[in-house]
Amino acid sequence: MTNLDLYAKAEHLLGIEEATEALYDLYRSELDDKNVKTLLDVGCGRGGFMQRMISDGVKCKGIDLSRVMVDECLACGLDAECVDMTKVEGKYDAIVSIFDVLNFMDKKTLLEFLEAVAQRLNDDGIFIADINTLYGFSDVAEGTMSSENEDEFLSVDAVFSNDELHTKFTLFAKESDGRYTKYQDTIVQYFHKIKTFQKLSGLKLIDKQTFSLYDTEDKTLLIFKKKRLG
């Protein structure tokens, strides 16, 4: 099981449903007047945002590096694939990366990812993503929490240092024979400064909005347009 699959297995214990719905509403409102007919959801999770956009008449495809997430999308009849952004084919009017997707990449991987996004956008295509602010990492994400139900217990311990958040997930899940299986892994997220996004070869940052998801100004929404050649 990869660390992203562990996250997928534990996600329902994190209490993030309300925050996820708020982000879906924000992205949907940003796309509302953009005449988007095709959309790629990178880090699509279980496909909740795709389902909303499909109901608006948009043709959607999702990709995620967690096989657990992709399998759940496929089970719901959604077009999803477990593939890296650099391997995606086709072009789209809009690409989105919702809920910290960019923070899971170090700077080198991020720049390669953003270049691939630009290549997969139609002319004047739009890319929207959200990132954690420094405050979001140091004052909101850092710390410990636990959550449980009748069959599972989750412990989360997050430490922010040197612009990296290291989050250790420990999950105990009850099996059919009554015994518990322990799953444990660490997920690393990276803080990215806004200037990283202001000098890209294929994308132009046209808007940024700092907003509050869990706390005061813990997130920034980034909106890009594909640069015209020449």
Sine and cosine of phi, psi and omega as CSV:
sin_phi,cos_phi,sin_psi,cos_psi,sin_omega,cos_omega
0.00,0.00,0.81,-0.59,0.04,-1.00
-0.97,0.24,0.24,-0.97,-0.01,-1.00
-0.91,0.42,-0.51,0.86,0.05,-1.00
-0.95,0.32,-0.55,0.84,0.07,-1.00
-0.93,0.36,-0.57,0.82,0.08,-1.00
-0.90,0.43,-0.67,0.74,0.06,-1.00
-0.86,0.51,-0.69,0.72,0.01,-1.00
-0.87,0.48,-0.63,0.77,-0.03,-1.00
-0.93,0.36,-0.48,0.88,-0.07,-1.00
-0.98,-0.20,-0.12,0.99,-0.17,-0.98
-0.83,0.56,-0.64,0.77,-0.06,-1.00
-0.92,0.40,-0.24,0.97,0.02,-1.00
-1.00,-0.06,-0.03,1.00,-0.10,-1.00
-1.00,0.01,-0.22,0.97,0.02,-1.00
0.93,0.37,0.62,0.78,-0.07,-1.00
-0.96,-0.29,0.15,0.99,-0.07,-1.00
-0.85,0.53,-0.71,0.71,-0.04,-1.00
-0.91,0.42,-0.67,0.75,0.03,-1.00
-0.91,0.42,-0.64,0.77,0.02,-1.00
-0.89,0.46,-0.70,0.71,0.02,-1.00
-0.88,0.47,-0.63,0.77,0.02,-1.00
-0.90,0.45,-0.65,0.76,0.04,-1.00
-0.92,0.40,-0.66,0.75,0.04,-1.00
-0.85,0.53,-0.69,0.73,0.00,-1.00
-0.90,0.45,-0.65,0.76,-0.01,-1.00
-0.90,0.43,-0.73,0.68,0.00,-1.00
-0.90,0.43,-0.67,0.74,-0.02,-1.00
-0.88,0.47,-0.65,0.76,0.00,-1.00
-0.92,0.38,-0.59,0.81,0.03,-1.00
-0.92,0.38,-0.53,0.85,-0.04,-1.00
-1.00,0.04,-0.19,0.98,-0.19,-0.98
-0.82,0.57,-0.64,0.77,-0.08,-1.00
-0.95,-0.30,0.33,0.94,-0.09,-1.00
-0.99,-0.13,0.05,1.00,0.02,-1.00
0.81,0.58,0.73,0.68,-0.03,-1.00
-0.99,0.11,0.83,-0.56,0.04,-1.00
-0.96,-0.29,-0.45,0.89,0.01,-1.00
-0.74,-0.67,0.66,-0.76,-0.08,-1.00
-0.63,-0.77,0.66,-0.76,0.11,-0.99
-0.92,-0.39,0.83,-0.56,0.02,-1.00
-0.97,-0.23,0.95,-0.32,-0.04,-1.00
-1.00,-0.06,0.86,-0.51,-0.15,-0.99
0.99,0.17,0.73,0.68,-0.21,-0.98
-0.94,0.33,-0.24,0.97,-0.02,-1.00
0.87,0.50,-0.71,-0.71,-0.02,-1.00
-1.00,0.08,0.07,1.00,0.14,-0.99
1.00,-0.03,0.25,0.97,-0.05,-1.00
-0.87,0.49,-0.65,0.76,-0.01,-1.00
-0.95,0.31,-0.63,0.78,0.04,-1.00
-0.85,0.52,-0.67,0.74,0.00,-1.00
-0.87,0.49,-0.63,0.77,0.04,-1.00
-0.91,0.41,-0.69,0.72,-0.03,-1.00
-0.94,0.33,-0.57,0.82,0.07,-1.00
-0.88,0.48,-0.61,0.79,0.02,-1.00
-0.92,0.38,-0.32,0.95,0.08,-1.00
-1.00,0.00,0.06,1.00,0.04,-1.00
1.00,-0.02,0.22,0.97,-0.02,-1.00
-1.00,-0.07,0.69,-0.72,0.07,-1.00
-0.99,0.14,0.84,-0.54,-0.14,-0.99
-0.85,-0.53,0.57,-0.82,0.18,-0.98
-0.76,-0.65,0.58,-0.81,0.03,-1.00
-0.83,-0.56,0.55,-0.84,0.14,-0.99
-0.76,-0.64,0.54,-0.84,0.03,-1.00
-0.42,-0.91,0.55,-0.83,0.00,-1.00
-0.99,0.10,-0.06,1.00,0.08,-1.00
-0.99,-0.11,0.89,-0.46,0.04,-1.00
-0.89,0.46,-0.56,0.83,0.03,-1.00
-0.86,0.52,-0.74,0.68,-0.01,-1.00
-0.90,0.44,-0.72,0.69,-0.04,-1.00
-0.89,0.46,-0.67,0.74,0.02,-1.00
-0.87,0.49,-0.60,0.80,0.03,-1.00
-0.93,0.37,-0.61,0.79,0.08,-1.00
-0.88,0.47,-0.73,0.68,-0.02,-1.00
-0.88,0.47,-0.61,0.79,0.01,-1.00
-0.90,0.43,-0.41,0.91,0.03,-1.00
-1.00,-0.04,0.09,1.00,0.02,-1.00
0.99,0.14,0.27,0.96,-0.01,-1.00
-1.00,0.01,0.43,-0.90,0.05,-1.00
-1.00,0.10,0.97,-0.23,-0.06,-1.00
-0.63,-0.78,0.45,-0.89,-0.07,-1.00
-0.55,-0.83,0.61,-0.79,0.06,-1.00
-1.00,-0.02,1.00,0.01,-0.12,-0.99
-0.47,-0.88,0.48,-0.88,0.07,-1.00
-0.97,0.25,0.48,-0.88,-0.03,-1.00
-0.84,0.55,-0.57,0.82,-0.04,-1.00
-0.93,0.36,-0.21,0.98,-0.01,-1.00
-0.97,-0.24,0.04,1.00,-0.04,-1.00
-0.96,0.29,0.59,-0.80,0.07,-1.00
-0.92,-0.39,0.25,-0.97,0.02,-1.00
1.00,0.04,0.12,-0.99,0.02,-1.00
-0.76,-0.65,0.44,-0.90,-0.14,-0.99
-0.68,-0.73,0.47,-0.88,0.09,-1.00
-0.95,0.31,-0.54,0.84,-0.02,-1.00
-0.59,-0.81,0.57,-0.82,0.13,-0.99
-0.78,-0.62,0.68,-0.74,0.02,-1.00
-0.78,-0.63,0.50,-0.86,0.12,-0.99
-0.71,-0.71,0.98,-0.20,-0.20,-0.98
-0.98,-0.19,0.67,-0.74,0.13,-0.99
0.94,0.33,0.95,0.33,0.19,-0.98
0.94,0.34,0.19,0.98,-0.08,-1.00
-0.80,0.60,-0.68,0.73,-0.05,-1.00
-0.92,0.39,-0.44,0.90,-0.01,-1.00
-0.96,0.29,-0.21,0.98,0.04,-1.00
-1.00,0.09,0.03,1.00,-0.03,-1.00
-0.91,-0.40,0.67,-0.74,0.16,-0.99
-0.96,0.30,0.12,-0.99,-0.16,-0.99
-0.88,0.48,-0.68,0.74,-0.01,-1.00
-0.88,0.47,-0.73,0.68,0.01,-1.00
-0.90,0.44,-0.63,0.78,0.01,-1.00
-0.87,0.49,-0.72,0.69,-0.03,-1.00
-0.91,0.41,-0.62,0.78,0.08,-1.00
-0.90,0.43,-0.65,0.76,0.02,-1.00
-0.88,0.47,-0.74,0.67,-0.04,-1.00
-0.91,0.42,-0.55,0.84,0.08,-1.00
-0.91,0.41,-0.66,0.75,0.04,-1.00
-0.91,0.41,-0.61,0.79,0.05,-1.00
-0.86,0.50,-0.73,0.68,-0.01,-1.00
-0.86,0.51,-0.63,0.78,-0.01,-1.00
-0.93,0.37,-0.43,0.90,-0.06,-1.00
-0.99,-0.11,0.01,1.00,0.03,-1.00
-1.00,-0.05,0.62,-0.79,0.18,-0.98
-0.92,0.38,0.25,-0.97,0.06,-1.00
-0.82,0.57,0.71,-0.71,-0.06,-1.00
0.90,0.44,0.28,0.96,0.04,-1.00
-0.91,0.41,0.36,-0.93,-0.08,-1.00
-0.88,-0.48,0.63,-0.77,0.08,-1.00
-0.83,-0.56,0.78,-0.62,0.00,-1.00
-0.82,-0.57,0.71,-0.70,0.03,-1.00
-0.52,-0.85,0.35,-0.94,0.10,-1.00
-0.84,-0.54,0.54,-0.84,0.03,-1.00
-0.74,-0.67,0.37,-0.93,0.10,-1.00
-0.98,0.22,0.66,-0.76,0.16,-0.99
-0.97,0.23,0.18,-0.98,0.06,-1.00
-0.86,0.50,-0.65,0.76,0.05,-1.00
-0.89,0.45,-0.63,0.78,0.00,-1.00
-0.87,0.49,-0.57,0.82,0.03,-1.00
-0.98,0.21,-0.80,0.60,-0.19,-0.98
-0.97,0.24,-0.54,0.84,-0.10,-0.99
-0.94,-0.33,-0.31,0.95,-0.05,-1.00
-0.94,-0.34,-0.79,0.61,-0.11,-0.99
-0.97,0.23,-0.56,0.83,-0.06,-1.00
-0.93,0.37,0.63,-0.78,0.04,-1.00
0.73,-0.69,-0.16,-0.99,-0.02,-1.00
-0.84,-0.54,0.44,-0.90,0.08,-1.00
-0.42,-0.91,0.32,-0.95,0.11,-0.99
-0.60,-0.80,0.40,-0.91,-0.02,-1.00
-0.45,-0.89,0.52,-0.85,-0.01,-1.00
-0.44,-0.90,0.35,-0.93,0.22,-0.98
-0.70,-0.71,-0.25,-0.97,-0.07,-1.00
-0.88,0.47,-0.50,0.87,-0.13,-0.99
-0.90,-0.45,-0.05,1.00,-0.10,-1.00
-0.61,-0.79,0.50,-0.86,0.13,-0.99
-0.70,-0.72,0.77,-0.63,-0.02,-1.00
-0.84,-0.54,0.73,-0.69,0.13,-0.99
-0.86,-0.51,0.72,-0.69,-0.01,-1.00
-0.81,-0.58,0.78,-0.62,0.00,-1.00
-0.76,-0.64,0.92,-0.39,-0.09,-1.00
-0.89,-0.45,0.76,-0.65,0.01,-1.00
-0.81,-0.58,0.79,-0.61,0.00,-1.00
-0.95,-0.30,0.85,-0.53,0.00,-1.00
-0.41,-0.91,0.63,-0.78,0.03,-1.00
0.79,0.61,0.69,0.72,0.04,-1.00
0.90,0.44,0.36,0.93,0.06,-1.00
-0.77,-0.63,0.68,-0.73,0.10,-0.99
-0.96,-0.28,0.89,-0.45,0.04,-1.00
-0.97,-0.24,0.90,-0.43,-0.06,-1.00
-0.91,-0.42,0.90,-0.45,0.03,-1.00
-1.00,-0.07,0.85,-0.52,0.06,-1.00
-0.98,-0.20,0.78,-0.63,0.11,-0.99
-0.81,-0.59,0.89,-0.45,-0.06,-1.00
-0.86,-0.51,0.78,-0.62,0.16,-0.99
-0.95,-0.32,0.87,-0.49,-0.05,-1.00
-0.87,-0.50,0.76,-0.65,-0.01,-1.00
-0.97,0.24,0.77,-0.63,0.01,-1.00
-1.00,-0.03,0.11,-0.99,-0.06,-1.00
-0.89,0.45,-0.41,0.91,0.00,-1.00
-1.00,0.03,0.08,1.00,0.05,-1.00
1.00,-0.04,-0.22,0.97,0.03,-1.00
-0.99,0.12,0.36,-0.93,-0.01,-1.00
-0.97,-0.25,0.65,-0.76,0.11,-0.99
-0.96,-0.28,0.70,-0.71,0.02,-1.00
-0.99,-0.15,0.79,-0.62,0.10,-1.00
-0.89,-0.46,0.72,-0.70,-0.01,-1.00
-0.53,-0.85,0.69,-0.72,0.06,-1.00
-0.29,-0.96,0.26,-0.97,0.02,-1.00
-0.88,-0.47,0.73,-0.68,0.05,-1.00
-0.94,-0.33,0.72,-0.69,0.00,-1.00
-0.95,-0.31,0.73,-0.69,0.13,-0.99
-0.85,-0.52,0.46,-0.89,-0.12,-0.99
-0.85,-0.53,0.70,-0.71,0.10,-0.99
-0.98,0.18,0.76,-0.66,0.03,-1.00
-0.88,-0.48,0.78,-0.63,0.06,-1.00
-0.97,0.25,0.48,-0.88,-0.03,-1.00
-0.86,0.51,-0.55,0.83,-0.04,-1.00
-0.88,0.48,-0.40,0.92,0.06,-1.00
-0.86,0.50,-0.50,0.87,-0.10,-1.00
-0.99,-0.12,-0.01,1.00,-0.13,-0.99
-0.99,-0.13,-0.09,1.00,-0.04,-1.00
-0.74,-0.67,0.76,0.65,-0.02,-1.00
-1.00,-0.01,0.52,-0.85,-0.06,-1.00
-0.97,0.24,-0.55,0.84,-0.11,-0.99
-0.94,-0.34,-0.23,0.97,-0.06,-1.00
-0.81,-0.59,0.62,-0.78,0.07,-1.00
-0.93,-0.37,0.84,-0.54,0.05,-1.00
-0.96,0.29,0.93,-0.37,-0.08,-1.00
-0.97,-0.23,-0.25,0.97,0.02,-1.00
-0.31,-0.95,0.57,-0.82,0.14,-0.99
-0.63,-0.78,0.69,-0.72,-0.06,-1.00
-0.74,-0.68,0.89,-0.45,0.09,-1.00
-1.00,0.07,0.73,-0.68,-0.07,-1.00
-0.59,-0.80,0.11,-0.99,-0.05,-1.00
-0.94,-0.35,0.87,-0.49,0.05,-1.00
-0.97,-0.23,-0.84,0.54,0.06,-1.00
-0.98,-0.22,-0.53,0.85,-0.15,-0.99
-0.53,-0.85,-0.22,-0.98,-0.05,-1.00
-0.96,0.29,0.89,-0.46,0.12,-0.99
0.75,0.66,0.82,0.57,-0.02,-1.00
-0.99,-0.13,-0.11,0.99,-0.05,-1.00
-0.70,-0.71,0.43,-0.90,0.14,-0.99
-0.77,-0.64,0.77,-0.64,0.09,-1.00
-1.00,-0.04,0.78,-0.63,-0.01,-1.00
-0.92,-0.38,0.75,-0.66,0.01,-1.00
-0.83,-0.56,0.84,-0.55,-0.04,-1.00
-0.88,-0.47,0.44,-0.90,0.21,-0.98
-0.86,-0.51,0.53,-0.85,0.06,-1.00
-0.92,0.39,0.73,-0.68,0.02,-1.00
-0.96,0.28,0.64,-0.77,0.08,-1.00
-0.98,0.21,0.63,-0.77,0.04,-1.00
-0.97,0.23,0.55,-0.84,0.05,-1.00
1.00,0.08,0.00,0.00,0.00,0.00
